[in-house]
């Protein structure tokens, strides 16, 4: 059996989009997010508000993303991974909308670092020496 640790980030992203396929088929806009820890996707999902309220009630959205639009979206998400540099922890958000039949995507890559990990990895005197220049 294949373990998650053996999958590339791109393959994991592909799995995310396969899992979200049904939900995306009912949406025309929103934000897909993936949280990454140690280059592994953990939590992922979609932030959206698919309900339109009028006259005291909600109407069900009938249209959503087609298979072709979802495929285009998935390819853009995979392409965006090329811009991820060095970091292993963070979040990628894909804000999407359908405009004139095309899927428009804005990707935001967010890196996260932990000061405690930084202090453990590097010798204390290296920080002490460099910080003396700035902090006395």
C-alpha positions in Angstrom: 0.0 0.0 0.0 1.3 3.5 -0.9 1.8 5.8 2.0 1.1 9.5 1.8 4.7 10.3 2.5 5.7 8.6 -0.8 3.5 10.9 -2.9 4.8 14.1 -4.5 3.1 17.3 -3.7 1.7 17.4 -7.3 0.2 14.0 -6.9 -1.4 15.0 -3.6 -2.8 18.1 -5.2 -4.3 16.0 -8.0 -5.9 13.8 -5.3 -7.4 17.0 -3.6 -9.0 18.0 -6.9 -10.5 14.6 -7.4 -11.9 14.7 -3.9 -13.4 18.1 -4.5 -14.8 17.3 -7.9 -18.5 16.9 -6.9 -18.5 20.0 -4.7 -16.8 22.1 -7.5 -19.5 21.0 -9.9 -22.0 23.0 -7.9 -19.9 26.2 -7.6 -19.1 29.1 -9.8 -16.8 30.9 -7.3 -15.0 30.4 -4.0 -11.5 29.6 -2.6 -9.9 26.2 -2.6 -7.3 25.9 0.2 -4.6 23.3 1.0 -2.6 23.4 4.3 0.9 21.9 4.0 3.1 20.5 6.8 6.4 18.9 6.0 5.5 19.0 2.2 2.4 16.9 3.0 -1.2 18.2 2.4 -3.2 17.8 5.5 -6.4 19.8 5.7 -8.0 21.1 2.5 -11.3 22.3 1.4 -13.4 25.0 -0.2 -14.5 28.3 1.3 -17.7 29.5 -0.4 -21.2 30.8 0.0 -23.2 28.9 -2.6 -26.6 30.2 -1.3 -28.3 33.2 -2.8 -31.0 34.7 -0.6 -34.0 36.8 -1.9 -37.4 37.6 -0.4 -36.8 35.6 2.8 -35.6 32.4 1.1 -32.6 30.7 -0.6 -32.4 29.5 -4.1 -30.4 26.5 -5.1 -27.5 27.3 -7.5 -28.2 25.1 -10.6 -25.0 25.7 -12.6 -21.4 25.0 -11.5 -18.0 24.2 -12.9 -17.9 21.9 -15.9 -15.5 19.0 -16.2 -13.4 21.1 -18.6 -13.3 24.1 -16.2 -12.3 21.8 -13.3 -9.6 20.3 -15.4 -8.2 23.8 -16.3 -8.4 24.8 -12.6 -6.5 21.6 -11.6 -3.8 22.3 -14.2 -3.4 25.8 -12.9 -3.1 24.6 -9.3 -0.4 22.1 -10.4 1.4 24.8 -12.3 1.4 27.1 -9.3 3.5 24.5 -7.3 6.5 25.5 -9.5 6.4 28.9 -7.6 6.7 27.2 -4.2 10.3 27.8 -3.0 12.1 26.1 -0.2 9.3 26.2 2.4 7.8 23.0 3.7 5.0 24.4 5.9 2.2 26.8 4.8 -1.0 27.2 2.9 -1.9 27.7 -0.7 -5.2 29.3 -1.6 -6.8 29.4 -5.0 -9.5 32.0 -5.3 -11.6 31.1 -8.4 -14.5 32.4 -10.4 -16.2 31.6 -13.7 -16.2 34.6 -16.0 -17.5 34.4 -19.6 -17.2 30.6 -19.5 -13.6 30.6 -18.4 -12.2 29.7 -14.9 -10.1 32.6 -13.5 -7.7 31.7 -10.6 -5.7 33.8 -8.3 -3.2 31.7 -6.3 -1.7 32.9 -3.0 1.2 30.9 -1.5 1.8 31.4 2.2 4.9 30.0 3.9 5.0 29.4 7.7 8.0 29.1 9.9 8.5 28.3 13.6 11.0 30.2 15.6 11.4 27.3 18.1 12.5 25.1 15.2 15.0 27.7 14.0 16.6 28.0 17.5 16.9 24.2 17.8 18.5 23.8 14.3 21.1 26.6 14.6 23.8 27.1 17.2 22.9 29.8 19.8 26.2 31.7 19.4 25.6 32.3 15.7 22.4 34.2 16.5 24.1 35.9 19.5 26.9 37.2 17.4 24.7 38.5 14.6 22.1 40.0 16.9 24.8 41.9 18.9 25.3 44.1 15.8 21.6 45.2 15.9 20.6 45.0 19.6 23.9 45.7 21.4 
